[in-house]
Amino acid sequence: MFNWDTGGADGYLNQKWSQVYEGTSRANATIRLLDKVLAEEPGEIPADTANGIRGEAIFLRAHYQFEAYRMWGNIPYYRSGDTTDYRKANESSADAINDVLTDLDSAIALLPTEPRHGDKGRATKWTAEAYKGRVQAYKGDWAGAVTTLTAVMKTGPSDLASTFY
């Protein structure tokens, strides 16, 4: 029975790989486009908006790369200027998880505390900090995760909902 069912796993793994690297590619494309607009049309995008866009793109890149890390460990980790092959790992799993944390730190520094333009669902500083706590826990850095998540609970705007609906 196992041999008959293993064919389905290949489709799932290929789809997951495509999804995480399509998301990474789009995040990096956003950063490249933002850099191009800022270089060619200075002042076209206000600095706080540009920081929000860059922070959201870096956050999303970290999310997609973390998803890839969770599945495969040693992964290709790509930033906006990379042009290497997406099919081959270019980092060890330890380097990849540290790069996810570095990206999250960059996003935390750039993102506002409220959603940009008031749009619900956009990443904020608090979203990135909470996600950083998750990544730290996944890495096994329990002390760091507790510190990060405690800070989010004490100083962030998050609160548990009183009801599900």
Salt bridges, closest charged atoms under 4 A:
GLU22 OE2 - ARG26 NE 2.68
ASP35 OD1 - ARG54 NH2 2.60
GLU56 OE1 - ARG116 NH2 2.88
GLU56 OE1 - ARG122 NH1 2.88
GLU67 OE1 - LYS16 NZ 2.89
GLU67 OE2 - ARG70 NH1 2.80
ASP82 OD2 - ARG79 NH1 3.68
ASP85 OD1 - ARG87 NE 2.90
GLU91 OE2 - ARG79 NH2 3.20
ASP99 OD2 - ARG79 NH2 2.40
ASP103 OD2 - ARG61 NE 2.85
ASP105 OD1 - LYS132 NZ 2.73
ASP119 OD2 - ARG122 NE 3.03
GLU129 OE2 - LYS125 NZ 3.75
